[in-house]
């Protein structure tokens, strides 16, 4: 699995305090029910980063199977509770 980073998507991920490494980790280590469809060509993943923070990542998969992150942010407290209940 390969990720494509450029100025635009780096700004969108790091603008919410999420590092590219955290994004990649959450996507690569996603567990059911993720990834889930989040629109026509978008995928959404929520999960823990190595730091323990819970992160949401939205991405596209290019024609060459490259992952292109379009949004990333830490989860809200409400989303964290919902994620814990969903994984039980």
N, C-alpha and C positions, 0 to 999 in steps of 0.2 A: 504494500500500500504506500503510495507516494503522495505527498502534500505539495501543493503549489502556493507559494507565498509571494506577494508583491506589496507595494506601499499601501494600496487600497485595503486589502483584507488584513494586513498587519495593523493598520489604524483602527479597523472595526473590532478586532480582537483585543488589542492592548488598550484601546480607549475605555474599556470597561474593566481594566485591570487583570485581564487574563493573558497569560503568555502563550506564544505559539506552541511551546512544549506541552503545556497543560491541555490545549486544544487537541493536539495529536494524541496524547495519552488517553483522553476521554473517548475519542472516536475509536482508537485501536482496541480499547478494553471495554467497549460497550457490552452490556448484558441485556438479555430479553427483559422488557419488550422493545428495546432499542436496537438499531435505529428505527425510527418511525417516520412515515411519510409526513411532510410538513408543507404540502403544496405540490404544484405540478412536477417540479424537478428537485425539490429541496428535501433534505433529510435532517432530522433532529435527534440529538443524543443528549441525555442527561446522565451524569455520573460523577464519581469522585476523581479528583486529580491526585497525584502523588502527595501533595501537601495536605490532603484531607478535605480541601474545599470542594463543594459540590458545584459543578459547572454545567452550563447548557451550551451546546455548540450546534449551529445550523450550517449545513454545507451542501454543496453540489458535487456531483461526480461528473467530470468532463468525459468527452468521448474516448480519451485515452486512459480511462480509469484513474485519473488523478483527482484527489480530493481538494476542493477549493472552499475553504472556510469563508462564509459570508457574515457570520455573526457569532459572538461568544460573550457570555456574561456569567457572573456568579448567580446561583439560584437564590430566590427570596426565601425567607423562613417558611412561608406557606408552601412553596414548591418543594422545599426540603422535606417537610412533613409528608406531603403527598407522595414523594419519591420513596420514602421509607415504607409507607403503607403499601405501595404498589409492588415492592420487592418481596414482601412477606409471603 
